Every structure is written in structure tokens, then in C-alpha cells.
Amino acid sequence: MRGDKKGVCMRENIIVIGGGGHARVIIDAIGNEGAFTVKGIVDPAISKGSKVAGVDVLGGDEVLKELYSSGVRHAIIGIGTVGQYEAKKEICKKLKSCGFMLPVVRHPSSVIAADAVIGAGSFIAAGVVINPGVVIGENAIINTHASIDHDCQIGDYAHIAPGAILCGGVKVGHEVHIGAGAVVVQNMQITDKAFVKAGCLVAKDIG
């Protein structure tokens, strides 16, 4: 937030890239958090002028430079589809080339330790618990009610699905998907691009 001449805090504008179900979750979190105002959605697959969760669809990639020139400085990737890592990386590259910053967006009901490190563009959903010593990379998704215990490391673009539990000292590589309700026991290592099915118990290293 920034202050106006009277000292009143003003919300910074942010755009959401993608207009699917995950984008709606992010829009809700932003509305509850209060740090940003969603200026609009950028998604070439949805008709310009449509609304998603009450937010206007502004167009596709062609509007990014115009939005930046208008004063919008922040963006968040709202694509939650499993396996879309290359698409997300390409979007991130385009956003950065236009000058956009990718902030961490968190739901206010999440609990995050003071010393946790969370990379740019990551999303922390409702009910998530992140304990001390955790390091999370860029553009990761820590989804609803996931639990990340002490000293875990999570790579860029990883997706920890709803209700997943990472016990202490787990190391998760880049572009890894941990399915809903999966449990990874302490000190396990999961290498880049691995896929852990929903409900699995991971009691040995993967990769």
C-alpha cells in the first residue's frame, strides 16, 4: 500500500493472469487480504468484457504493456492447472519483460512463521500453516489447508494441493505436484518434476 497526501493508505492495483477456478480463489484472497485491488483479468481464452468473480476480463497478452503504462505494477499468475509449468514460466517471462512485479499473495487466514522465506509470485491459500525455517521458491502454490512443517524447502512452480502435509525437513524440487491429502514424512526428498498422487504416503525419497 501507499499513502496519499492526507496519509490515507491506498491499495496498489494488481492484475490476475488467467480466469479459471484458481484465479477465483486468488481474487477472493486478495479481497480479504486488503493489500491490493484487482484491476482486471488477462486471459486470451475469455471474451474481453466478460466478468470472473465480479472482475472484468481486459483482454489477452496484448494489453499488458498498456496496463503497465497506465500505472499497474503488480501481477499474479492465476493458473492452477497441473502440469502447466512451461506456460507459467513463459507468462512470468512476459510479465517481467513488461516491468511487472510479482508479489506474494496470501489469504489472511494463513499462518506463516516470521522467518519463513516465500518467493515472488507465490500464492498461500486459506488455512495454510507454514512453520519456522521454511523456504518456498517463486510462483509456487500452497493450497487450501496444506501444512508445511519446520525447515521444509519447496522449489519454484511447485504445487502443494489442498490438505497435503509436509513433515519437518522435507525437500521438494522445482515443478513438483503434491496431490491433495498426501503426506510426506520427515526428511524425504522429492526431485524436480515429480508427481505425487492424492492421498499418498511418501515414506521414501522420490527421484
N, C-alpha and C positions, 0 to 999 in steps of 0.2 A: 504494500500500500504506500501511497504518497500523500502528503498533506497539501491542501490548498492554502491560499493566503490567510484564511481565517483559522488555520490549524486543523481543519476537518479532514479526516482520513478519506482518501478517495481510492476506490478499488481500481486496480490495473485491469485492462482488458486482456482476454485470452481467447484464442480460437481452438476448437477441437477438430482434429483431423480424423474423419470417419464418422458415420452417423448410425452405426448399428447398435446392438444391445449394450455392448461395453461402453460406448460413448454416452449412453443414457446414464449408466452408473457413475461415470466421471462427472457428468453435468450435475447430477444430484450431489455428489461430494463437494464440488466447487461451490454450489449454492449454500451448502451447510457450513463450509469452512469459512467463507467470507473474505478470503484474500483477493479473489478475482471476480470479475463479471464476464460471463461468456458472451463474447461479441457475436459469435456465429459458428457454424459448422462448415468445414470444407470437405466435400465428398463428390467426386465426379459421377458417382453412380446414383445420386439422388437429385431430383429436379430442383434447380435453383428456385428459391421462393417457398419451397416446402418447409415444414417445421418438424423437428425432432425434439421431443421433451420440451416443447414450447420455444425452442431456439431456431432461428432462421438458418436455412441452408444457403450459403452465399455463392456457391459455385464450386469449381474444381481448382486444380493447381494454378490455373491462370490468374486467380485473384490474390495469390499470396503476396506478390510484390506490392500490389495496390493496398492491401491491408496493412502491410508494414509501413508503407509511405503515409498511411492515414494515422499512424501512431500506435498501432497494435504491436506489442513487442514480445508477447508470450504465446506459446502454442503447446499443446499436449496431444500425443498420438492416442486416439480413441479406438484403436483396432485391437480386439481381444482374441480374434480367431487363431486357433492353434496352428502353428507351422508357418505363419506369415512373416517370418523373420527377415527375409530379403526385402520384402515390400516395406516393412517398417524401417529398415536401415536406409533404403532409398528415400523414404519420406523424411527421415531425420536429416539426411544429407541436404535435401532441398530446403528444409526449414532453416538449417544453419547457414546455407549459402545466401538466403534472403536476409539473414541477420536475427532471426527469431531466437529467443532464449526458451529453453525447455525446463520449467520449474518442476519440483516435486509437488505432486498434488496428493493430499491425504484427507481422508474423511475424519472429522473431529472426534469420532468415537474410537479411533485407533489409539493404541497406547505404544509409544515409541520411546525407548531409553534415550537419555540425554546424550550418550556418547555414540549412538548408532550413526553410521555414515550411509547416506542414501544418495545414489547418483542422479544426475539430471534427467528429467523426463519420466521418472518412475512414478507409479501410482500405488498408493496404500489405501485399501478399501476399508469399509466399515468393520469394526470389531477385530481388526488385526492387532496382534501383540508382537512387538519386536523388542527383544531383550538386550541387555548390555553387550557391547563388543561386536555387534552385528555390522557387517559391511555388505551393502547391496549396490550392484552396478547400475549403469544407465538404462533407462527405458524398460525397467523391469515392472512386472505386475505382481503385487502381493494381494491376493484376492480375499474376499469376504471371510472373516473369522479364521484366517490362516494364523498359525502360531510359529514364530521363529525364535528359537531359544538362543541362549548366550553364545557368542563367538562364532556364529554361522557366517559363511561367505556365500553370496549369491551373485552370479555373473550378469553381464549385460543381456537384456532382452529375455531373461528368464521369466517364466510364468508359474507362480505358485498358486494353484487353484483353490477354490473355496474349501475351508475346513482342513487343509493339509497341515501336517505337523512336522517341523524340522527340529529334532532334538539338538542338544548342545554340540557345537564344533563341526556341524555338517558343512561340507564344501560342495556347492552346486556350480557347475560351469556355465558358460555362455549358451543362450538359446535353448535352455533346458525347460521341459514342461513337467511339473509335478502335479499329478492328477488330483481331483477333488477327494478329500478324505484320506489321502495317502499318508503314511507315517514313515519317516526316515529316522532310524535310530542314531544315537550319538556317534560322532566322528566318522560317519560314512562320507565317501567322495563320489560324486556323480559328474562324469565328464561332459564336455560340450556336446550339445545337440541331442542329449539323451531324452527319452520319453518314458515317464513313469506312469503307469495306468492308475486310474481312480481306484482308491481303496487298497492299494498295495502296501505291504510292509516291506521296507527296504532295510535289510539287516546285513548286507554285504555291499562292497563297492561296485559301482556300475561303470564299465568302460575301462 
